[in-house]
Amino acid sequence: MTDQKKSEQSTTSEKPWGGRFSEPTDAFVERFTASVGFDQRLYHHDITGSIAHATMLAAVGVLTEQERDTIIDGLKAVKSDIESGAFEWSVSLEDVHMNIEARLTDRIGITGKKLHTGRSRNDQVATDIRLYLRDEIDVIAEELNRLQAGLLDLAEREADTIMPGFTHLQTAQPVTFGHHLLAWYEMLVRDADRLQDCRKRVNVMPLGAAALAGTTYPIDRNMTAELLGFDRPTENSLDSVSDRDFAIEFCSFASLLMTHLSRFSEELVLWTSAQFDFIDLPDRFCTGSSIMPQKKNPDVPELVRGKTGRVNGHLISLLTLMKSQPLAYNKDNQEDKEPLFDTVDTIKGCLKAYADMVPAIRAKADNMRVAAKRGFSTATDLADYLVKQGVAFRDAHEIVGKSVAFGVAEGRDLSDMTLEELRQFSDVIGEDVFDVLTLEGSVQARNHLGGTAPDQVRAAVARARTQLTG
């Protein structure tokens, strides 16, 4: 055998799957197909899964107790190497799984090669991703909860603060700032529910499906699932290794969450502008201009708004990834990790920024009140008043429309008109009309479940706190 052939045989046999191949992997293809550059973040979950797998193999007699203990001690040592920075990741070993297994075998010898008995990288990676995502969901849920709590505190603080409510970004009716903030809160309640619902489908264990058809070894999948904290093992081996619905579902949750944060951001950007001047954000959440010394830019809300497109793109990427895949596992699925990982990182960062920022928002109540008086925001209250005096609603609508036209011409709000001026449009209008034309009268009148009245805001906050902590 020539030296070249010996070299090729040596290079090929270094691969754990190299026995069938007669020439080494092309250097470019090796780099192109490797995932270790991004999937190494799964090391903790890979080792956790391997410890459970070895424990189960010993329980069913595939490994001896001595082999199990040697493997587990070796895996813990590998984990220490990784976390201390002493571990060197190799592209030639392709992924996190092969890197860890190779280091384990270097440490403990041939016993390390027994760890992969009864499993495949296909069910191994599917398990690792689920373990990883389950942990991240729990972290995200805590951060989401922190943001919700901050919104409730701010809503309670601003329960009496009056601001204009908008439709079509035009002044519509007066609302309380606390009520507006609780609208944001309700969006997050739905997000939190979706996240926990997603977690149920994440928390199912594919380990034991092996490559696609299961294994001939007498494995106990229920035991492994219990060791890893899964609710149950998956039912079908083909689906187990190829399913990425849980990742798509998580990214769908993330897209809706980011859509909500983007809507919050848009309002914060508007409200901090000189044209609105409704709120103030602390300097630590803003930046200045390199040329205009007066500027205070709301960069955190703007950046969160911008990152929404990134997360939406990841959802489309995963949907497209899976749309044409035949059963069972395909190499395409290596492309699931980077979109998923970046989605996790992005929403964790955005939630942290918002959870830190929201409690520090300061309302400029006087400016909000002045804005609420513009645009005839109590016109609907006048129409309701007329209806209660026996006027048909469509007639009341026309009367108020003429009153508003008069106010536009005179440059005065309805509440600034005299009784005589108002009575020229309807003689049923009495002195008590001014009780409903004030901003306070308008918001207080909507004192029902889900309404904007300050008492309703405080009651809603109290209910929400009970649900959030319960």
Secondary structure, 3 states (H helix, E strand, C coil): CCHHHHHHHHHHHCCCCHHHCCCCCCHHHHHHHCCHHHHHHHHHHHHHHHHHHHHHHHHCCCCCHHHHHHHHHHHHHHHHHHHHCCCCCCHHHCCHHHHHHHHHHHHHHHHHHHCCCCCCHHHHHHHHHHHHHHHHHHHHHHHHHHHHHHHHHHHHHCCCCEEEEEECCEEEEEEEHHHHHHHHHHHHHHHHHHHHHHHHHHCEECCCCCCCCCCCCCCCHHHHHHHCCCCEECCCHHHHHHCCHHHHHHHHHHHHHHHHHHHHHHHHHHHHCCCCCCEECCHHHCECCCCCCCCCECHHHHHHHHHHHHHHHHHHHHHHHHCCCCCCCCHHHHHHHHHHHHHHHHHHHHHHHHHHHHHHCEECHHHHHHHHHCCCCCHHHHHHHHHHCCCCHHHHHHHHHHHHHHHHHHCCCHHHCCHHHHHCCCCCCCHHHHHHHCHHHHHHHCCCCCCCCHHHHHHHHHHHHHHHHC
